[in-house]
Amino acid sequence: MDRRNIIIVGAGAIGCAVARELSRYELNITVLEKECDVAGGISGRNSAVVHAGFNNRPGSLMAKLCVEGNQGFEGLCKELDVPYRKTGKVLVAFDERDLQTLRATIEQGERNGCRGLRLIGRQELNDFLPGIGGIGGMVSPETAITDPFLYCIALAENALENGAQFRFNACVTDIRKQEGAFVVRTESGEEFRAEHVINCAGMNSDRIAEMAGVSGYRLYPCRGEYFILDRGLDQQIPMPVYPAPRAGIGGLGVHLTPTTAGNVIIGPSAEYIPQTDDLSCTREVMDQLLAEAKALWPAFDRKEIIGNYAGIRPKLAPPEEGGYRDFVIREEPDQPGLIDLIGIESPGLTASMPIARMVREIIGQRTELKEKAGFTVEHRRPVRFRDLSEEEQAKLIEQDPEYGEIICRCQKVTKREIRNAIENPFGAKSISAIKYRAWATTGRCNGGYCLTRIVDMLINEYHVKPEEITYRSSGSELFSGEVK
Ligand SMILES: Cc1cc2nc3c(=O)[nH]c(=O)nc-3n(C[C@H](O)[C@H](O)[C@H](O)COP(=O)(O)OP(=O)(O)OC[C@H]3O[C@@H](n4cnc5c(N)ncnc54)[C@H](O)[C@@H]3O)c2cc1C
């Protein structure tokens, strides 16, 4: 075995960040991912907020890595051409007790190294966010928003450009030690040998650790459900609006958050559930979200809702404890070479790159890391037509008439952009792969207009059989049987 083989299990934000960071060095990196694309787990189902780091316990890894992540995120997004907007964030107080909590939050944030936190009164709250209720609040100027799909895609594509390999539809089912090396087996029976296994399997990371011989971790799934509101509402909610923190709940409270695409999301709830993969949105929680959103934003109109989704927090804290336990990021003393990343819940997206650097440091303690000549730092993504000026759009159409044909009307996505998405370097041809790259199907009609056109392109131009077309991974086929 080449002693520099590294297996990363999972291609979420953490696995992709680790792959990107390690691809700076002379290492053979293979990422094994059970889904057909990156960001198929928690990383594609969150609030997409680049947190400042004031919510986390001083001295914890969560606090340290979040603050570092926040401070480096803008530069990283510039390198990788990922949407990023430093919006700032407001936490709203409804009574004196909330104000008291916010004073303590500022103190905690300052201990963590957060910058610019301050209390505001009703008047200033009104200046920032005219439609929002409350008696005052706290401002965090360093909070930002990003696009978690494009972030993961960019990290992964950049790692690929720098020599890392990605294997999709590769579910890890067994890990054993043989002659000093790990043998990692996937569902299809393929085996990979490696000196290091980096467990970035999100909600399944306790099971991956167990497969590798380390028992004792247990993750508790805690679901967060969301509403998605139509594009344009980011004009009314230009920054994340959260309630003042409440102790003991499994999340940060139901909040209103603009997305970089111009929508607003409402959520997430926090509910411990028995299954790790139950992504349903439930009537009860949806009603609760509506009530909490109305309390924060009295003018909110439910006719703006265009969709919903849910994400699952991989919690180390059991339901009876609630709140947060710190990230586990360590090489297992009883299983040298196995690096476990467990309980990477919020703020894991924000902290992903500092987490990756921590993994690199751990590997560097056992293996001499030699920097690769010619590492490519920058990554560029295909152009987004609707973001261009009219002159730029006209120029593009002249160069390539496919930019003149709109496939997704709601989001103004052109045929050329759909083609760019289909021709992604990972060969992911699922509808979700196209959706997250080109942002088609995400508008008010939920794909009513563009889905059939995208399907036609896949069938006629890429010779994909209708029954092979999936929404996500296998099991989510769009068609079955014969159609006249
Ligand atoms: C509701 C919610 C809101 C959040 N909001 C924020 C926020 O605003 N800001 C923030 O910073 N963080 C937020 N987070 C946290 C953040 O989303 C996560 O910390 C981060 O996405 C975790 O990434 P990951 O790579 O560890 O997990 P994942 O993205 O789940 O990646 C793990 C990958 O491993 C794969 N996998 C699992 N088992 C196997 C196997 N056996 N073989 C191969 N592959 C396997 C999965 O398919 C998956 O793709 C939020 C999380 C939730 C749930």
The ligand as an ORCA input file, in Angstrom:
! r2SCAN-3c Opt
* xyz 0 1
  C     -31.359     22.621     10.408
  C     -29.902     22.953     10.300
  C     -29.482     24.279     10.197
  C     -28.125     24.582     10.126
  N     -27.737     25.872      9.912
  C     -26.423     26.171      9.814
  C     -26.001     27.492      9.545
  O     -26.803     28.376      9.286
  N     -24.668     27.748      9.544
  C     -23.743     26.799      9.799
  O     -22.556     27.108      9.853
  N     -24.109     25.512      9.993
  C     -25.423     25.179      9.981
  N     -25.822     23.885     10.174
  C     -24.798     22.868     10.338
  C     -24.174     22.440      9.028
  O     -25.146     22.281      8.017
  C     -23.442     21.124      9.266
  O     -22.586     21.275     10.365
  C     -22.608     20.700      8.083
  O     -23.352     20.780      6.894
  C     -22.134     19.282      8.316
  O     -21.487     18.836      7.173
  P     -21.000     17.338      7.094
  O     -20.159     17.269      5.887
  O     -20.438     16.904      8.396
  O     -22.340     16.493      6.944
  P     -23.149     16.090      5.593
  O     -23.363     17.242      4.720
  O     -24.335     15.316      6.035
  O     -22.129     15.131      4.875
  C     -21.938     13.805      5.244
  C     -21.920     12.978      3.991
  O     -21.583     11.640      4.314
  C     -22.299     10.798      3.459
  N     -22.348      9.461      4.055
  C     -23.001      9.073      5.170
  N     -22.814      7.765      5.394
  C     -22.009      7.320      4.405
  C     -21.466      6.047      4.078
  N     -21.728      4.971      4.812
  N     -20.669      5.936      2.981
  C     -20.414      7.029      2.208
  N     -20.927      8.243      2.468
  C     -21.700      8.394      3.549
  C     -23.663     11.461      3.379
  O     -24.406     11.045      2.239
  C     -23.296     12.930      3.331
  O     -23.196     13.427      2.017
  C     -27.161     23.545     10.207
  C     -27.586     22.216     10.293
  C     -28.942     21.913     10.314
  C     -29.394     20.493     10.349
*
